[in-house]
Amino acid sequence: MNKPLSRKIEFLGGWRASLIRLKFMISLGKHIFQRKKYPLFRLRPSKGGLVSTLQVLEDLKLKKIVKFNNCYYFSLTTPRWPSSPFSRMIARGGLNIKAAGTPLKSQIDIAILAITRKCNYDCKHCYEHFNLADEDTVPVERWKEIIKDIQKIGANIIAFSGGEPMLRYEGLIEMLESGNKSLSEFHIYTSGHGVTAERALELNEAGLSASAIGLDDVNPKRHDTLRGFKESYKEALQAIIYFQEASVLTYINLCLTKDLIRSGDLRKYFELAKDFNVGAIRFLKPKPCGGYLFEDRGELFSEEDRRVTTEFFIEANEAKKYRDYPLISYEDYVEAPERLGCMMGGHTHFHIDSLGNVEPCVFLPVSFGNITEEDFLDIYKRMREAIPAPLHKQCPSIYLAEKIRARRNKGEVLPVPYRDIETEWQQMLEKT
């Protein structure tokens, strides 16, 4: 397999990153005097403003900046800078990270839409495991309406997932074309199955900003076993090449496994990502949901696995020897209780599953309503009221896992309606 011929992605660290941040700060100075255009822009740390946000990025080890097509990416949940979506984010308080849960941050970082139930893979870790089927439930026209609603309330990024979104390709193109590219960026989460050079170009032309490829191992056999599909490893790497040749920013979604960590191959994986010049890697800790719902949490990913991963994440983002390597984003580290806390339910992210259920997080199958039955904005309001602020406590997917497993064991369908779990939900919010 040929690697990408061009290297359009650069990684800026040290003094180069400091220079870009200084340039960024200077460019934002004008917003102080443009209150009508940027009503929620704040500098003061006491208001959760820009100064505290820059410190948060330092604390979260996001010190490296990704440069692609003459624009800069500070994280996987912010649009490229400079751009119209970035300006919209500023206007709606998207830079006020520490003000989540207050009127000073009305912008969602990322909305993930599972636009299809179809998938040819049989991934052990799939969070849509119980929803997969051969026929889709939510019509393309309804998804297009939802995109408009999400852009009304404000979202940095709208990401299309599944199932495998490439298996609803014509609809995917329609959805991309329907979205306002000046308000949000559009990403795709794909295994790589169904991606061709021609389709990558068409997706770019339709407005795709970035592609996240699911690549879970550096060992092809382990990868194919986890994904339940022969040649899945090869398809993922080929898709990276196709998207890069189409000038689409490419990054990797990695669902961490004990096999990868305990084999000692995490550094080899990092080398592979560098060789393929991806912009970033998102580390995803396995959670007790979907295909992993009935797995023992300690067996799935131990505290030692977590320690090894965290130490590597910090080293990879900070060590001088890794300055020219991809940025790593580790959401389990970012949303730990002692840091930002769980930002589900629209504080930074939320999910709509392939059946149309609005859920706080891809890893938490609790539905606040279905977009085929109700107005999305009403459902979203209900969800936000149930999650008034970030949760600085145990991950909700872990806290509620036993309740969700018990329902499934009784033969009840998932996700769990919020009204059926409201008592446990309130106990979770109150628990210290």
N, C-alpha and C positions, 0 to 999 in steps of 0.2 A: 504493500500500500504506500503510495506516494504521500509525503507530508506536504503541507501548504507551501507554495512557491514564494509567496510574499509574506512579510512579517509586518503587519500594519499596527500591531498592538505593542505599546511600550509601557514599562513600569517605572514609575518615578518614586524614588525614596530619598531619604536624607535631605540635603540642601535643595535638590531639585523639587522635591515635594513641598518644602517650605516656601520656595519661590512661587509655586503655583498657588499655594494657600494665601500668600500675601497678595498676589494679583487678584485672587478671588475676593478677599476682604475689601480691597480698594474698589473693586467693581460694584460691591454691594453698598458702598457708602451713600450712593445717590438715593437708595431706597428710603433712607431716614427722612428725606424731604419730599417723598412721594406717597403720602399716607393714603390718598384715595385709591391709588393703583396697587399699593402693597400694605393694606390695612393691618395685617397680622405680622409684619416683619418687626422683629425685636432684636436688639443687641444685648440687653442687660441679662446677666445670668439669673437674676431673681425672677425673671419672667420666662425662664427656660429658653432664652434667645440664642443668637448665633455664637456668642462667646462660650456659653456652656456646651453648645452642640459640638464645637471644635474640640473641647476637652473630652466630651463623651467619645468622640471618634478615636482620640488618643487612648482613652481608658479601655476601649473595646479592641484595641490593637489594629485599627483600620488606618494605619499611617501611610500605607502605600497608595498611590494614585495610578489609575489605569488611563492611558491615553490611547484613543482610537478615533481615526478619521478627524483629527484635529480638535477633538472634544475630550473632556475629562470626566471620569467616573470616580466618585469618592466612596461609593458602596453599591451593592446590588439592589438597593431599594430606593435609590435616587436616580432621576433622569440624568442624562449627559449635560454637562455645563460647558459652554453656554447653549441654551435652547429655550424654545417657548414653553415646553413642559416644566423646565426648571424654574422659569419665571413664575409660572402659575403656582408651582409648589410654594415658592417664597410668599406670594400674595396670600395664600391660604394657611400660612403658619407651618408649612411642612418642615422648616428648619428648626422649629421649636420642639425638639425631641423630648426634652424633659418636661414639657407642658402638656404631654399626652393626657387626655381625660379632662382638659380644660378648654374653654372657648378659644384659647390662643393657638390650638392646633386642630384645625378642622379637616386637614388633608390626610387621606389614607395613603400609606406608602405603596401597598400592593394588594390588588384584588385578584384572586386566582379562580378562574372559571373552568370547570371540567366540562368541556363542550361536547363530549361524546362518551358513550358507554362501551364503545368498541375497542378491542385490543387483541392483538395476536400473540402477545406475550403472556406469561403466567408468573409474574414476579412475586416472590415470597413476601415482599415488604409493601405491596401495593395498598395504599390507603383507600382506594376505590374498590377494593377486592369484592365486597358484597354488592356492588352496583353494576359490575360489568355484565354486558349482554350484547346480543347481535343487533338490537334495534335501539335507536335513540329516542329519548323521551321529550326533551325540550326542543321545540322547533328553532331553526336558524333565525327566523324573524323575531322570536321572543328574546333570543340572546342579543340580537342587535338593539332591541329596546333596553335591555339591561345595561348594555355598554353605555348607552346615552344617559341612563339614570346614574350610573356610577360616575360618569364624567361630570354630571351636575353637582354631585356632592364632593367631587374632587379626589383623584387618585393619581399618584405618580406613575404607576405601572399597572397595566392590565395584562395578566398572563393567561394564556390558553393552555389548558392541560386536558387530561382525560382520565381513564382510557388513553388511547393514543390519538392526539389531535390530527395527525396526518391522515388518519383513516376517515376523517370528515373534511377532506381537503377543500372541496368546492365551497362548502359552508364556511370553512376557516378563512378563505379568501374574501368571501362576502363580509364576514364579521370585521376583518381587518380594514377593508375598504370603507366600512360604515363608520368607523371610529374617527374622532377628531384628533389628528396627530399633533395639534398645537396645544392640546390639553393634557395628554398622557402619552407615555411610550407603550408599545405593545411588544410582549415577549411570548415565546412559545416554550413549553416544557415537553420535550419529546425524547423517546428512546433512540431516535434516529431511524426507526423503521418507516419506510416510505419516503424518506428524503432523497431527492435526486438533485443534480446540479441545476436542472431546469426549474424545479419547484423552489429551490432556495432563492433563485433570482426572482421568480414570480412573487414569492412572499416578501422579499425586500421591496419590490415595486409596489406591492399592496400596502406597505407601511410597517413591516416588521422591523423593530429596532434591534432585537437581540434574541438569541436562541440559547436555551439551557438544555444541554444534552445529558441524559442520565447515563453516567459511567461509574459503576460501583466497584470496580477492581482493576488491577493491573494484570492480573492472571486471567487469560481468556476462558479457561475451563471453569474457574470459580465464578466468573462473571456470568457465563452462559447458564450455569446451574442456578444461580440466584434469580436470573431473569426468566428462566424456564423457556428459553428459546435459543436454539443453535444458531451461531453466527451473530448473536446480539452484540457481542464485543466488537466485532468487525463493523457492524452497521453503525454503532455509535461513533467510532473513529472516522468512518467515511463521512458521516453527517457533519462532523466538525469541519472537515475539509471543504465540503460543499458550501456550508454557510460562510466560512471564511472567504472562499473564492467569490461569493456573492456580496461581500462587504457587509455582512451582518455580524455584529459583536457576538462572540461565542464564549460561553462559560459552561461549567459543569455542575450538575447536581449529583452529589455523592451521598448515598445512604450508607452510613458507616456500618461495618459488620465486624464481629469479633474475629472472623477469619482474616480479614485484611489487616486488622490491628495486630493480632497475635502472630501473624506470619512475619512481621517485621517489614512488610512491603509498602508501608505508607510513604516512605521516602522514594521508593521506586515509582509509586503512583505520581508523586509530585514531579519527578523527572519527566514522566510521560506527558503530564499536563504542560510542562514547559516546552517539551519538544514539539507539541502540537499548538503552541502559542495561544492557548486559551486565555481569556482575560482574567478569569477568577474561578475559584472552586467554592461551592457552598457545601459545607459539612452539615449533614442532617443526622441527628442522633435517632436511632430506631425507637419508636413509641408503640405502646400496646393498643394498636388499632389496625383495622383492615386485616391483611394477611398475617399480621403479628398479634392479633387481638388475644389469642389464647397462649401466647408464648410467655415463659417465665422471664420477668424483666432482668433479673440478675444473670440468667443464662444468656439472654439475648445480647446484653452489653453491660459488662460489669463496671464497678467503680474504678477498677484498675484500667480497664479499656478507656474509660472516660478521662482518667488522669493522663494516660499516655497521649491521647488525642489532644487534650488541652495543651500539654507541654509542647507538642509538635506545632500546633496552631500558633502559639505565641512565638516560637522560634522562627517559623516560616515567614511570619509577617514582620519580624523585627531584625533578624540576623542579617548582617551585611552580605554574607555569602548567598543569601536568597533574594537579594534586591531585584534581580532580573527575572524572578519567578512570579507566577500568578498570585494575585491577592487571594487570601482565604477568608471566607465569612463563616462563622460558626455560631449558629443561632442559639444553640443550647448555652453557650457562653454569654452571648449578648443578653438573652432574656432570663438569665439567672436571677433569683430573688434579690441578691446583693447588688445587682446592676440595674438594668432597665425594668426587670420584671416581665411577666408575660403580657404581651401587647396585642393579644388576640381581640377579635370582635370589632375591628375597625380602628383601634388605637394606632396600629400600623398595618394590620392585615386581616383578611377574612377570606372565606371560601364559599363557593356555590358548587355543590356536587353535581354529578352527571344526571341526577334525577330532578334537579332544580331546588334542592334544599339549601337554605342559607345557613352556614355554619361559622362559628367563630374562628376555626382553624382547620387545616386539612387533617390534622391528627385528632380532632375532637368531633365525633359524629353525634352532635346535638343540634337539632334543627329548630330554628326560630320561625320557620314558615317556608312555603314553597312558592317559587316564582311563577309556576303554572296555575296557582290558585289565588294568589294575592298580589297586591302592588308591592314591588320591591322596596320602595321607600318606607312603607309602613313596617315591613319586616325588619329593615335595617334599623329603624328607630327603636323597635322593640328589643333588638339585640343590644344596641348601645345602652339602653336603659338598664338592661340586665348585667352589663359589664361597665360600671361607671368610671372605672380607673384601672390602670395596669395592676396585675396581681403580683405582689411580692411574696410568693409562697410556692408550694409544690405545684409542678406542672398539672393543669386541670385534666389532661389526658390520662395521667397516672392516678390522680385523686379519684376520678370517676370511673376508672377502668373496671372495677369489680361490678359496679352497678350495670354498666354496659354489657359486660360478659354475661351477667345473670339474665338479662333480657334476651340476649341472643340464644342462650341455652334453653330458654323457654319457647323458642321458635318465633320470637317477635322480630320484626324487621328493624333494620337500622337505616337512618340515624334515629336516635331517641328524640321524640318531640320534647321541647323545652318544658312544656306544661306538665309532663310526666315525671320530670326530674327536678322540678323547681325547688322542692324542699332541700334536696341534697346540694343543689346549686347555691342556695342561700347559706347553707352550712359551710360550704367551701369558701365563700366570700368572707364569712365571719371568722373562720378558723385562723388562729394566729400561729 
